[in-house]
Amino acid sequence: MTQVKSLVRMRSALKWAGGKKKVIDDIANLLPTKGKRRLVEPFVGGGSVFLNLDFDEYLLIDMNQDLISLFNLIKSQPTQFISDAAKFFNSENNQPENYYEFRRQFNASTDPYERSLLFLYLNRHGYNGLCRYNKSGGYNVPFGRYKHPYFPKNELEYFSEKSQKATFMQGDFETAFSQLRADDVVYCDPPYSPINRTSNFTAYTGSSFTDEDQLRLVNCAELARSKNIPTLISNHYVDFTHELYKGANKKKLFQVQRSISQKGKGRKKVKEILALYK
């Protein structure tokens, strides 16, 4: 039986808005583990949960094809990829002119390897961990203006090692729920329900995650529960999610410091919820 424990804190190789590294203990303490060998994440994002919890296997899914392509390359050919990626991290490339040229190249490219190299570069040099595309599918995150963007060599090496037990797939979250096994436990970190309903900032992959999608996710969790497969969901705690998760077996509320501001003074704490269906 898998003994799920929180490991020494490992950062993702990516800057990722809403990353879960700071709340891993809360997640680990709520995840039911008895008889569970595989962690399934239908919204893997930057991968902080997968990197910091110990399971025998992982099924990791995301809608973002660039993200999944990057993860599969780090898994399959880490030495070459890390060597090639390091060449982008120098003072010359930390200039807005070069950033926007690389962004143009990324949007024009159809080669998965080139796109993955540029995706990592853009992520570490772009504005505050955002991953955002316009309606035409073009990556449109502005230059971040960091003094010395960090090249995550150690994080990439650790990711590659850990990912040997993982399967990465691109798809809607229902792709994950359609492949569940009896020895699975599911953790979901969907795009959050907005705190301000007039300012929904969840369209990171070129399409918004709607209230109907949030309800569809709960329906999947309830179906999984009927098969004795537990699902834990993270979200903002707002009126909508208070009602949305009324059928959960267990809930935990806590404060998390969240912001897309580049300056610390623009950050503030918001209330979040973990809802468990088991």
Protein Blocks (a to p, Z undefined) as FASTA:
>chain_A
ZZdddddddddfbdcehiaklmmmmmmmmmcfehpabdcdfblmnolmmmmpccfbdcdd
dfblklmmmmmmmmmmmmlmmmmmmmmmcfklmcfklmmmmmmmmmmpcbfklmmmmmmm
mmmmmghhiacddfkopacbdcehiabacdffklmmmmmmmmmmpccdeddfklmmmmcc
fkbccddddddddfblmlccfblnopacdfklmmmmmmmmmmmmmnopacdddddddfkl
mmmmmmpmbdcdddddddfbfbfklgccddddddddZZ
